[in-house]
Amino acid sequence: MPGRHANTGDYRYGFQGQEMDDEIKGEGNSVNYKYRMHDPRVGRFFSRDPLAAKYPHYSPYSFSGNKVIHRVELEGLEDAKFDMQIDWNTALKLAGDDATTGQVVEKYNQIHYSGTNQIKTELFKSQFDHYLPKKFIDKYSSYEGGTLHLTAQEALDTNPYSVAIYQGKSDKKWAKEKENFLNEVNSLKAGESKKVTLSVSGKSGTQGTLGQFTINFEGILTRGDNNEWSFEGTMQFYDKWDFDKKDKGKRTSGSETATDVGRLFLPGKGFEILSPKIKVKQTSKDQNVDWWDDKEIKEVKSNAA
């Protein structure tokens, strides 16, 4: 019978513990989920499912995928088992009120699949004997994101191949790198100096670490007589470590295959990598930046290579 229930006007929550909105449609006729409003009279939401593209087999307005007996509704996104509801509520709290749909889903995946994810992480780490790939995989699977700052020793242990301030390791970028450098040199007269910022492509010999990355130079460029020049400043390694699809040529074919596997099976969140700023010098008489003069760079392959 209408109006016969144990609720009081001071209690704001209704079906599935969601907050009710009784002001417009009357008592119990509108339930406020995080992402949509639900009308329990017709068992439908007022607006489209934010994840509609992920579930083309469902109506974008359905509740719990029309499985109202053995399923619950995940905040207006999708249907789930009861244990998933617990993890989902935890994810909502941890993600915060201002979190986007994607951020909440990411937090839920981290919680709900934590046991399985740990197994996958250990399997991926088992493909490497070197400590750095293991460290990067742990960072990725932690969902922390952000920036990982390498120590000077870790930067060396990536085994970066030598470069010049005007030419890196990617032949597809040589022309542009050389052009940028010459533009800076030609802007100076003999005896003049200026502060410059330049970048070249780098390549790491330790698989599973930096791969193809960016080396940023910052310092003082001086032009001498007879087109001679000298540079003194710092260099810093930069990379984005993830399993995202890259444009053709940004990874080797072998690396792209490995990242395809990672993208399919290892959940996590990408992060940036920065080395310390390393003091370097180079002159027009040198083939490479001086940091490599006393370094022995080697190739360290994974167990799957």
N, C-alpha and C positions, 0 to 999 in steps of 0.2 A: 504493500500500500504506500502511496506517496507520503513522504515525510517521516516514515518510520525507520529510524536508524539510531545508532548510539553516539553519533558525532555531536560535538558542540560547536557553536559559532566561533569559539576561540581556537579550534583545531583546524589548521589550514591545509592538511594533506589528505589525499584520497587514494585512488587506485594506484597500486604499485609504489606507494609512498611518494607520489608526485604532488606538487602544490596545486590546489584548485583555484580557479578563477571564476567566482560566482557572480561577479558584478554585472556582466552583460547578458549571459544566456541562462542565468538562474542556477540554483544550487546543484552542484555535481555535473553540470552539463559542459564544462570546459576544464581540461586538465593541462597544466603547464609542464611540458617536458623541456629539456634544455634547448633543443633545436627546433621544436615545433609544438603547436597547440593541438590537442586531441579532443574530439567530440565523442564521448562514450555512447551517446545515443545511436550513432550510426557506425561506430567502430572505425572511424576514419580520421586522418589528420586534415587540417585546414590547408596546408601548403605542401609543396612537393618535397620528397625525400632528398636531403643534400647529397646522399650517396646513390641517387637513382641510376646513374651511369654504371655503377658497380653491380646493380641487381636488375638487369633488364627483364628478368622473368617475373618480377613483382610489380604490382601497381605502385606508382610513386606516392600514393595516399594510403596504402594499407597499413594496418596495425599488426605488429609482430608477424609480418609475412602471412597473415590470416591463419596463424597457428596459435590460437589464443588459449588452448588447454595446456600444452606442455612447453610453451615458450613464453618469454617475457620480451618487452620492448626496451631496446637500448637507447633511451633518451631521444627518441624520434629519428634514429638512424637505421637500425636493422633489428631483426629478431635474434634471440640468443637463448641458450640454456640458462638455468638458474644460477649455476656456478659462474657463468660468464657475467651475469648481472652483478655479482659481488665484485669481481675484478673491474667491471666497468665503473661502478660507483667509486671504487678506490682511484681509478684513473682520472675521473672527473675532479676529485678532490686534489690529487697531486698536480694535475695540469693547471688548475686555477680557473677562476671565473672568466678571465679574459682570453683563455686559450681558444684557438681555432679548432674546427672539426678535425683537421689533419693532425694537430698536436695532441688532441685527446685520443684519437685512434692510435697514434704512435705510442703514447704512454700505456694504453690498454695492451697493445701487442707486447710491450716490454714486460708487463706484469703477468699477463695470462700465459705467455709462452716462455717464461723465464727458465724453466727446467730444460725444455727442448732447445732453447737458444744457447744455453751453456754447453750442451753436448755439441751443437753445431760449431760453436766457437772453438772448442778444444780440437775438433776434427780439422778445422781450417789451420789452427796453429801447428798441428802435427805435420803439416806440409813444409815447415820451415825449421831449420836448426839454429839459425841466427836469431838473436834476442830481439832485434828491432821489429821485424815483421810481427812477431808475437805481441809486442807492446802495442803496435798500431791496431792489430785485430782486436785486442782487449779494449782499446779506446773506442773503436768503432762500435763494438757490440754493447758497450755501456750506455749508448744513446746520449752521451754527454754533449757531443758536438763541440763547439768552441774552437780553441786554438791549442795545439800541442807545441810547446817550446822545447826544441832540442838543446842538449848540451853541446859543447864544442866537440867532445868525443863522439857523441851520437851523430853529429853532422859528418864527421870524418868516417864513421862506420857505415854510412850509407854508400861509401865508395863512389863519390861523384867524380866523373871524368873531367879532365882539365879543359878549361875554356880560356879564351881571350876576352878582353873587355868589349871587343867589336865582333866576336863570332862565337856562337855556342855550338851545341851538338846536333841541332836539327838543320840539315842542309836546306830544308824548305824555308827556313827563316834567315839564312845567311845574308841574302841580298838586303833585306829590310834592316837587319842588325847592323850591317856595314854602313848602310845609308845613314842611319840615325847617328852612328859614331862620327862619320865624316862630316855631317852637318854641324856637329858640335866643334870639331877641329877647325873647320873652315870659317867658323864664326869668329875665330880668334886671329889676331895678328901675332907675329913673332914676339915672344916675351910676355904675352898676355896669359892670364889664367882665369878660370871661371868654375863655379860649382855646377856639376852635371849629375843627372840621374839617368842611368841606362840599364837596359835589361837584355839578357841573352838566354837562350834555351840551355838547360842542363840535362844530364842523364846520369842515373844512378846505377852502379854496378851490383848493388845488393838487391836482389829481387824481393818484391813485397814491401819496399820502402817508398822511395820518392818516384821511381820510374822516370818519366820525362817531366821535368819541373822547370821552374823559373829562377834565374839568378839575377838579383837586383844589385846594381852598383850605385854607390853614392860617394862623391868626393870631388877633388880638385883636378881639373884637366889643364895642363900647361902646354902651350905650343912653343917650340923652339925654332931654330933656323933650319932651312932645307927640309921643311915639312916634318921635322922630328916632333915628337910629343911625349908627354909622360902623364901618368895618372897615379894618384895616391888617395886612398879612401877606404871604404868598406864594401864588402859584398855580403849578401844574405840570401839563403835558400828559401824559396816559398813553394808550397804545393797544397793542393786540395786532395785529401785522401778519402776516396769513396768508391762506390761501384756504379756510379751513374754512367750512362751512355755518353761517350765523347764523340766529337766530330772525327771523321776519318782522318787518320794520320797523327792524331794526338796521342795514341797508344800504339805500340807494336801489335801485330796480329796475335802473338802469344799472350800478351798482357790483356788484350781485349777479350780473348777467350776466357782467361782466368776471372776477369771482372764480370763476365756474363754469368759464370757459375756463382760468384759471390752475390750478385744481384738477385739471383733466384733463391739461394739457400741460406744466406747469412743475413739476418735482420740487424739493423743498426742505424747509426746516423753519422754522416760524413763530418769531417773536421779539417781545419786548416793546420798546416805545419810551418813553423818558422825556425830557422837556425839563429844562433847569435850573429851579430854583425862582426864579421871577421876582417881584420886589417889587411889590406892588399896593396900591391904596387904593380905597375907595368909600364914599360916604355915602348917606343916604336921599334926598338931593337929586340924585344922579347916576343916569343911566340905565344906564351901563355901568361896568365896572372901568376905572380911569384909564390902564392900559397902552395902551389902544387910542386914546387922545386924539390922539396924534401919528402914528398908523400909517395907512398907505394899503394897505388889503387889497384884493386883486384875485383874480379867478378865472383859474386856469391850467389849461386843458384838455389832455387827451392828444390825440395825433394820430388816435386811433380815435374820438374823441368826435364 
